[in-house]
Structures are given as C-alpha cells and as structure tokens.
Amino acid sequence: HGYDISSIFELDPTTITRNEEAVPWGSYVRLQHICTSTWVHSTNIKLDPDDDNVRFKIGCALTKEDREAFQIVHVTPDEVRDLDFANDAAQHLDITVSKWEKHGLANVNANDR
C-alpha cells in the first residue's frame, strides 16, 4: 500500500508482485481511490456521443470487481502536455466563473462548468 500523502490512486495489480515492486508497462491493474476507499469502474456512457472514438466515462464504487481492470500504457509527452493544459484551463475557467457568480454576473450550475 502506498501511503504517500500526494497519492490519489493506488494500483492493485492483477498479477502477483512483490511488495512495493513497480508495476510494469502493459500490466493490468484495478485502481483504488485512496481518500474514499472506492474502486474505479468503467461505465457505458460515452464521453462524447458525437465522437467516433470509443471512450467512456468512469466512476467509483465501494465494490472491487476483479474482472474490471485497466491497462498501464505509455503516453507521449505531447499527450501529457495536452492534458496538463486542459486541466489548467478548466481550473482557470472555474475560478473566473466563481468570480462572475460572486458579483452577480453569471449563474452557472456545476454540471455546466
């Protein structure tokens, strides 16, 4: 178990590994959200119904499903940069909308953010 305060998820390998041994690329793991002790599960809800890519939303549940595993894959630095940019932009937009709401300039519910 990783008890690092900065850890968000813990990897639970589907194959036997030594304690604290790194999980190799290509391995399948189950993901546990440390703060809530819930397990990540896939859904059948498409991220973007208009997109041809098969990408689905994920969620968390208290039950651990052995058949539900995710593969650890390598991504390019460009993909990481794109995700970092999107995350930073979303945080900035959230702060901006909150300021607008505080001053009565907008009323945006959380789902629309």
N, C-alpha and C positions, 0 to 999 in steps of 0.2 A: 504494500500500500504506500502511495506517495502522500506524505502529509505536508508537503511544501505549501505554505500559505498562498503562494501565487498560482497554484494548480487549480484548474477549473474542472477538468475531467480526469478520470483515472482509466487507463486502458486495462481491460480484462482479456488477456489472450485466450483464444480458443484452443491453443495447444499448450502443453506443459512447458513452462520455462522456469529457470532458476530464479529465486527471489532477487528482485532488483536488476535482473538481466534486461537489457534493451530489447524491445520488440522489433524484429527485423522488418524491413520494407516488404510489402506484399502479404504480410500476415493479416489474418482476420481477428478482429477484436470486438468486444462489447464495450460500450462507453458508459461509465457511471459518473453522473454529476455529483461532485463531492459534497457541496453545501446542502443539497436536498436529498441525497442518497437515492436519487431516481436514476433510471436507465434510459438511454436514448433508444427510441424506436422510430422506424420509418412509418409514413402514412401513405395513403393512395391519393393524396391531394397534390396536384401538380403545382410547382412554384409559379409557373406562368402558363395558363391554359392555351395561350396563343403561340407558345414556343414549341418547336418540334423536338427540342432536346428533352430527354426523359429525366427530369429532375423533380423530386418530390420533397415536400415539407417533412420535417422531423419533429418529434415531440418527446416528452419524457413521461415515464410511468414508474410506479413503485415496483412492478414485477420485472424480473430479469428473464428474458426469453433467450434460451440457448441457441435457437435457430436464427436469431436476429443478430447478425454480425456485420461489421463494416471493415473494408479492406484499407490498410495503410498504404497509400500511394504517394509517390514523389510528385511534387508540382514544381513548375518552373518559377524562378524568381519574379518573372513578369506577372504571373498569376497571383503571387503573394502581394506584390506591389498594388495590383488592381484591387484586391480585397482590402488592403490597408487603406487605400484611397476611398473606397466606398464606405468603409466603417467610419473614417474621419469625417467624410462629408455628411453622413447620417447624424453623427453626434453634433456637428455644427448646425445642421438644419433643425434638430430638436431644440437646441439652445435658442436659436433665433425664433422659432415658433413659440416657445415658452415666454420669451420677452414680449412678443406681439400680444399674446394672450394676457399677460400681466397688465399691459397698457390698453386692453380692450380693442386691439386692432384685428384680432383673429380669434376664432373659436374652433379649434381643430381637435377632434377626438383622437385617442391613442391609436386606433386602428388605421386612421388615415395618415398618420405620421409615417 
